[in-house]
Structure formats: structure tokens, C-alpha cells
Amino acid sequence: MYDYDLLVVGSANADLVIGVERRPGAGETVLGSDLAVHPGGKGANQAVAAARLGARTALLARVGDDAYGRLLLDSQHEAGVDTVGVLVGGAPTGVALITVDPSGDNSIVVSPGANGRLAPEDVSAAACLFQGSRVVSAQLEIPLEAVVEVVRNLAPGSRFVLNPSPPRPLPPEVLAACDPLIVNEHEAKVILGGSAVGDSPEDWARILLAKGPRSVVVTLGSEGALVASAEGVSRVASVKVHAVDTTGAGDAFTAALAYRLGAGESLAEAAAYAARVGAATVTKEGAQASFPTAEEVAQLCCADPGDNPRTPGRGSGSDSASGEQGGAA
């Protein structure tokens, strides 16, 4: 009997966001909006997203012994995530400094802080979490050496899900454990490197599969997703919604897919559910604040797929958003 449906191993950042009329050039100072501080980081985002859906979730991460670290821990506790694996201290909490202009374009500088100190020995010391977890999910905002140690500590019968973001070449040991490897177009092309890359997501998925993963999922934004395994390649449609903010949609997609795989669904079934979760996420502003509950996803699933889709949490400013979208970035 597993203690957790999902163990997330990854990053936890404080996102510091300032709106600007235009981003400054070299040596230039511009005035901006009031500073907004939000809990973020791909690992912390995935843990909150899964817990909101009802998954018994644990997080293995590292934060600083500071106000930002407490913000991140509070967000995890509020969502119902078990933070027994969150290590505190050793470096300041990771921070993302974000400026956003009126068009929505942003510039981001990330200080990894404590995320960069999550070491292989921290992972191996958490062996009890791995033994008690049905599915383990990771990303690449922590050292690659820690991700390799995650693979080496997987319990027999558990499943490993990896979103290689930010992308980098992966060692064969990590690729062979992925079931699935979840990538968008940019991530797929970085991992493929010098390999011949076709024009279609189906081509990317087949070439990625040949590199060793047990299965591959390619996220396609408003077009849904594509799943590939030894059984074949197929597309998964997304629910069309009025997008307000796509921040965190990819993290919500990955968390939902990992959770449903652990519940026994097929890869295509889990990806279809995850695409709905991603669609619900983009109907609200922010990352963790936008992640839906299972009830909100069910409402979206029941929406009429015609010209007036139901959009849970749609804000008053959504009419000026970038049209109808769904899925995960």
C-alpha cells in the first residue's frame, strides 16, 4: 500500500513580478508597478496542482530559512501537500525576478538559491518517500545529478515522470526510466540535439522514443497533446477555453498526468484528463492560484464544445485575452 499517489522532486521559487510599460535597456531605469510575490517553481507548482486534484502528494525540495521559504511552505500546506521532504536552510530560497510589459512579454532572471543545493545525498536520504510513492515526478530546475539519484532510488513497481525543463541533454540512465518523458516543441528539439528532426510532433515523438524512454508525451498548447509508446502514436484533444494566463499550465498538465497514471489509467486517458486540467488552469491568472480542483475539471469536462465553452474561474479581463486555448504549454 502506497502512502503517496505522487512524490514530486524539484524546485521551489518565490516569483517576484513587476509590471512595466516597457522593459529597460542596458543602463536604463524604468518605473514599474507594485511588487507582487507569488509561490512558484516547477516542483512546488506540480505538488500543489496534484494535491488540488485530490492526490496524496509529497514534495522533496530545498528552500531557505527565510520569508520566501515560509511563503512556499505555507502554500504547500494550504494545498494539503506533505512537506516532510522539504529541506530548509543552506542557501537563500530560489527567486525568479520577472518584469512583464503590457503585451504580456516578460523577462526573467532566476537565482536558483537553495534549489541548486538539492544534492544526490539529499535524495538518497529520502528513501522512505520513494518506497511509499506510486509515481515520482521530476523536472530540471534542480541539479541533474539529483535527478539521476532520483532514478536510482525508485521503488520497484513505481513510475517515473520527467518534464525536462529547462531542457538539456539527458543521460541514457535517466531517459530509460522515463514513463513518460513530457516535452513541448522546444524541449523536444533540445533533447534530440543533432538527431534528425522532422516537421511534425509525431516525428519528434518517434525519434525521442528511439532514444530510450518507455513512453513520450508532447504537449501542443491549444492543440492538446500527443502520446507515444511501443503501442503507437496518437493525438489527444483539448477542451477549448478563453485563455487568461498560461502561466503554470504545463506544470498542472504534468501533475495531473502523473496522478492519473498512478490511478491506473492508460497514457492516452491520463493525457486527456491532463489536457482538461491544463485548459482549466489557463482560465485564471497566476500559477498556483489558478490550479483547478477535481470538481472544476469535471465542470469543464461537461462543457458544451460549441462556440460558448464554459470557463471555470474566468475573470472579467478575459475578453481581452489571446483567444480560445487549452492544453498545456
FENMOGI-V476105 format. One record per residue. N is the residue number from 1. PHI is phi in whole degrees, 0 to 359 (NA if undefined). PSI is psi as a letter, one per 20 degrees, with the letter a starting at -180 (999 if undefined). OMEGA is omega as a letter, one per 30 degrees, with the letter a starting at -180 (NA if undefined). Layout:
n-><N & N>
phi-><PHI & PHI>
psi-><PSI & PSI>
omega-><OMEGA & OMEGA>
This chain:
n-><1 & 2 & 3 & 4 & 5 & 6 & 7 & 8 & 9 & 10 & 11 & 12 & 13 & 14 & 15 & 16 & 17 & 18 & 19 & 20 & 21 & 22 & 23 & 24 & 25 & 26 & 27 & 28 & 29 & 30 & 31 & 32 & 33 & 34 & 35 & 36 & 37 & 38 & 39 & 40 & 41 & 42 & 43 & 44 & 45 & 46 & 47 & 48 & 49 & 50 & 51 & 52 & 53 & 54 & 55 & 56 & 57 & 58 & 59 & 60 & 61 & 62 & 63 & 64 & 65 & 66 & 67 & 68 & 69 & 70 & 71 & 72 & 73 & 74 & 75 & 76 & 77 & 78 & 79 & 80 & 81 & 82 & 83 & 84 & 85 & 86 & 87 & 88 & 89 & 90 & 91 & 92 & 93 & 94 & 95 & 96 & 97 & 98 & 99 & 100 & 101 & 102 & 103 & 104 & 105 & 106 & 107 & 108 & 109 & 110 & 111 & 112 & 113 & 114 & 115 & 116 & 117 & 118 & 119 & 120 & 121 & 122 & 123 & 124 & 125 & 126 & 127 & 128 & 129 & 130 & 131 & 132 & 133 & 134 & 135 & 136 & 137 & 138 & 139 & 140 & 141 & 142 & 143 & 144 & 145 & 146 & 147 & 148 & 149 & 150 & 151 & 152 & 153 & 154 & 155 & 156 & 157 & 158 & 159 & 160 & 161 & 162 & 163 & 164 & 165 & 166 & 167 & 168 & 169 & 170 & 171 & 172 & 173 & 174 & 175 & 176 & 177 & 178 & 179 & 180 & 181 & 182 & 183 & 184 & 185 & 186 & 187 & 188 & 189 & 190 & 191 & 192 & 193 & 194 & 195 & 196 & 197 & 198 & 199 & 200 & 201 & 202 & 203 & 204 & 205 & 206 & 207 & 208 & 209 & 210 & 211 & 212 & 213 & 214 & 215 & 216 & 217 & 218 & 219 & 220 & 221 & 222 & 223 & 224 & 225 & 226 & 227 & 228 & 229 & 230 & 231 & 232 & 233 & 234 & 235 & 236 & 237 & 238 & 239 & 240 & 241 & 242 & 243 & 244 & 245 & 246 & 247 & 248 & 249 & 250 & 251 & 252 & 253 & 254 & 255 & 256 & 257 & 258 & 259 & 260 & 261 & 262 & 263 & 264 & 265 & 266 & 267 & 268 & 269 & 270 & 271 & 272 & 273 & 274 & 275 & 276 & 277 & 278 & 279 & 280 & 281 & 282 & 283 & 284 & 285 & 286 & 287 & 288 & 289 & 290 & 291 & 292 & 293 & 294 & 295 & 296 & 297 & 298 & 299 & 300 & 301 & 302 & 303 & 304 & 305 & 306 & 307 & 308 & 309 & 310 & 311 & 312 & 313 & 314 & 315 & 316 & 317 & 318 & 319 & 320 & 321 & 322 & 323 & 324 & 325 & 326 & 327 & 328 & 329>
phi-><NA & 275 & 281 & 230 & 287 & 211 & 250 & 257 & 246 & 179 & 268 & 221 & 236 & 264 & 268 & 255 & 243 & 231 & 278 & 227 & 293 & 203 & 284 & 289 & 275 & 299 & 76 & 254 & 246 & 233 & 273 & 227 & 283 & 299 & 289 & 247 & 243 & 231 & 289 & 206 & 95 & 297 & 293 & 298 & 299 & 297 & 296 & 295 & 299 & 293 & 297 & 299 & 278 & 107 & 285 & 285 & 236 & 234 & 238 & 249 & 202 & 223 & 232 & 277 & 273 & 207 & 297 & 293 & 298 & 293 & 301 & 292 & 295 & 299 & 296 & 295 & 297 & 299 & 279 & 95 & 280 & 279 & 257 & 300 & 268 & 275 & 270 & 239 & 107 & 96 & 187 & 295 & 301 & 300 & 225 & 247 & 264 & 235 & 248 & 233 & 267 & 300 & 279 & 96 & 292 & 228 & 238 & 230 & 240 & 249 & 256 & 301 & 54 & 297 & 303 & 288 & 259 & 287 & 258 & 306 & 292 & 294 & 292 & 295 & 289 & 261 & 305 & 296 & 293 & 292 & 294 & 261 & 242 & 289 & 227 & 238 & 240 & 217 & 223 & 242 & 271 & 238 & 303 & 300 & 299 & 291 & 294 & 301 & 292 & 303 & 301 & 288 & 256 & 299 & 284 & 304 & 90 & 277 & 238 & 247 & 241 & 232 & 254 & 282 & 231 & 293 & 287 & 202 & 302 & 246 & 292 & 305 & 299 & 285 & 302 & 295 & 274 & 291 & 206 & 252 & 270 & 249 & 225 & 262 & 300 & 297 & 296 & 300 & 290 & 294 & 291 & 291 & 58 & 278 & 293 & 298 & 243 & 280 & 269 & 247 & 302 & 299 & 296 & 301 & 297 & 295 & 291 & 299 & 302 & 294 & 275 & 129 & 300 & 286 & 204 & 223 & 235 & 250 & 276 & 233 & 60 & 292 & 270 & 92 & 202 & 230 & 242 & 217 & 205 & 298 & 277 & 132 & 237 & 212 & 266 & 236 & 282 & 247 & 285 & 277 & 222 & 274 & 283 & 254 & 201 & 272 & 302 & 84 & 297 & 295 & 293 & 296 & 301 & 298 & 298 & 295 & 296 & 299 & 299 & 287 & 297 & 295 & 279 & 101 & 284 & 290 & 299 & 294 & 295 & 295 & 292 & 295 & 295 & 299 & 296 & 291 & 296 & 299 & 295 & 296 & 298 & 285 & 275 & 231 & 278 & 91 & 260 & 299 & 294 & 264 & 291 & 277 & 275 & 299 & 294 & 293 & 294 & 298 & 297 & 294 & 296 & 270 & 294 & 292 & 284 & 281 & 279 & 232 & 294 & 287 & 230 & 305 & 76 & 296 & 272 & 293 & 269 & 288 & 297 & 264 & 285 & 274 & 76 & 264 & 217 & 194 & 68 & 224 & 285>
psi-><p & q & h & q & h & p & p & p & o & b & q & o & q & p & o & o & p & p & p & q & h & q & q & q & a & p & j & q & p & q & q & a & r & q & p & p & p & q & p & b & p & h & g & h & g & h & g & g & g & g & h & h & i & j & q & o & q & q & p & o & a & p & r & r & m & a & h & h & g & h & g & g & g & g & g & g & g & h & i & j & p & o & k & h & j & o & q & p & r & h & r & q & q & q & p & p & o & p & p & p & r & h & i & i & q & q & p & p & p & p & o & h & c & h & h & i & j & o & r & h & h & h & g & h & i & k & h & h & g & h & h & j & p & g & q & p & q & r & a & k & j & r & q & h & h & h & h & g & h & g & h & i & j & p & q & p & i & r & q & p & p & p & o & m & p & q & q & r & q & q & q & h & h & g & g & h & i & p & m & r & p & o & q & a & g & g & h & g & h & g & h & h & c & i & q & p & p & a & i & q & h & g & g & g & g & g & h & g & h & i & i & h & q & h & r & q & p & o & q & k & c & i & j & c & r & p & q & p & a & i & i & a & p & q & q & p & q & q & p & p & r & o & p & g & p & j & p & i & g & h & g & g & g & g & g & g & g & g & g & h & g & h & i & j & q & r & g & g & g & h & h & g & g & h & h & h & g & h & g & h & g & i & i & q & q & a & e & h & i & i & p & q & r & h & h & h & g & h & g & h & h & i & q & p & j & b & i & m & q & p & n & p & j & p & r & i & j & i & h & j & a & l & b & p & r & a & b & q & 999>
omega-><a & l & a & l & a & l & l & l & a & a & l & a & l & l & l & a & l & l & a & l & l & a & a & l & a & l & a & l & l & l & a & l & l & l & l & a & a & l & a & a & a & l & l & l & a & a & l & a & a & a & l & l & l & a & l & a & l & l & l & a & l & l & l & l & a & a & l & l & l & l & a & l & l & l & l & a & a & a & a & l & l & a & a & a & l & a & a & l & l & l & l & l & l & a & l & l & a & l & a & l & a & l & a & l & a & l & a & l & a & l & a & l & a & l & a & l & l & a & l & l & l & l & a & l & a & a & a & l & a & l & a & a & a & a & l & a & l & l & a & l & l & a & l & l & l & l & l & l & l & a & a & a & l & l & l & l & l & a & a & l & a & l & a & a & f & a & l & l & a & l & a & a & l & l & a & a & a & l & g & l & a & a & l & a & a & a & l & a & l & a & l & l & a & l & l & a & l & a & a & l & l & l & a & a & a & l & l & l & a & l & l & l & l & l & a & l & l & l & a & l & a & l & l & a & l & l & a & l & l & a & l & a & l & l & l & a & l & l & l & a & l & a & l & a & a & a & l & a & l & l & l & l & a & a & a & a & l & l & a & l & l & l & l & l & l & a & l & l & a & l & l & l & a & l & l & l & l & l & l & a & a & l & l & l & l & l & a & l & a & a & a & l & l & l & l & l & l & l & l & l & a & a & l & a & a & a & a & a & l & a & a & l & a & a & a & a & a & l & a & l & a & l & a & l & l & l & a & l & NA>
